[in-house]
C-alpha cells in the first residue's frame, strides 16, 4: 500500500463526526480486507510481532452478530500489511 492510498483511508474506530478520520503521521496501520470492516485501516501502533502475527478480533455493530459482535481479521501471508476477514463471532 503506497503512502497516497494510505492517506485516503479511514481508520477503524474513528468517530463518525471526526473531520479527519484518516491515518495519523507516525502511526502504523493495516488495511482490513473483506467482511464488515472492509476498506478500513486498523491502527497497530505499538503492537509487538506476536500481536501482529495473531491478527485481531474487532468489535463491530455491522457484522453477522450485530452489536456486541466481533469481526476477526488475520494477516495475509503474502502481504502482511493487508489483513483478511476470517469470520464473525458473538
C-alpha positions in Angstrom: 0.0 0.0 0.0 1.6 3.3 -1.0 1.5 6.4 1.2 -1.0 8.1 -1.0 -3.5 5.2 -0.8 -3.0 5.0 2.9 -3.8 8.7 3.4 -7.2 8.3 1.7 -8.3 5.5 4.1 -10.5 5.9 7.2 -9.2 4.5 10.5 -11.4 1.8 12.2 -12.9 3.2 15.4 -12.7 6.8 14.2 -15.7 8.9 15.3 -18.2 9.5 12.5 -18.1 13.2 13.3 -14.3 13.4 13.2 -13.4 15.9 10.5 -10.2 14.0 9.8 -10.9 10.2 10.3 -7.8 9.3 8.3 -4.4 8.0 9.4 -2.1 10.0 11.6 1.6 10.6 11.0 3.9 8.3 12.9 1.3 5.6 13.3 1.4 2.1 11.8 -1.7 0.7 10.0 -3.1 -2.5 8.4 -5.7 -2.5 5.7 -8.8 -4.6 6.6 -10.0 -6.6 3.6 -13.4 -8.2 3.3 -16.1 -8.6 5.9 -17.9 -5.9 7.7 -14.9 -3.6 8.1 -13.6 -3.9 4.5 -11.5 -0.9 3.5 -10.9 0.5 6.9 -7.4 0.9 8.4 -6.5 -0.6 11.8 -4.0 1.4 13.9 -1.5 -1.2 15.1 1.0 1.3 16.6 2.8 -0.2 19.5 1.8 -3.8 18.7 4.6 -6.4 19.0 5.5 -9.0 16.4 3.4 -11.7 18.1 0.3 -9.5 18.3 0.7 -8.6 14.6 1.0 -12.3 13.7 -2.2 -13.1 15.6 -4.4 -10.6 13.9 -7.4 -9.1 15.7 -11.0 -9.6 16.8 -12.6 -6.2 16.4 -15.8 -5.1 17.9 -18.4 -4.1 15.3 -22.1 -3.4 15.1 -22.4 -4.3 11.4 -21.2 -7.9 11.5 -23.2 -11.1 11.4 -24.0 -10.9 15.1 -24.9 -7.2 15.3 -24.0 -5.0 18.3 -21.5 -6.7 20.6 -20.2 -9.0 17.8 -16.6 -9.2 16.6 -15.1 -9.4 13.2 -11.8 -11.5 13.0 -9.0 -10.4 10.7 -5.7 -12.2 10.1 -2.6 -11.1 8.3 -2.5 -12.1 4.6 0.5 -14.5 4.2 1.8 -12.9 1.0 1.1 -9.3 2.2 1.1 -8.8 6.0 0.1 -5.1 5.5 -3.4 -6.4 4.5 -5.5 -8.4 6.9 -8.2 -10.7 5.6 -11.6 -11.3 7.2 -11.8 -14.7 8.8 -15.4 -14.6 10.1 -17.5 -13.1 12.9 -18.2 -14.2 16.4 -20.8 -13.1 19.0 
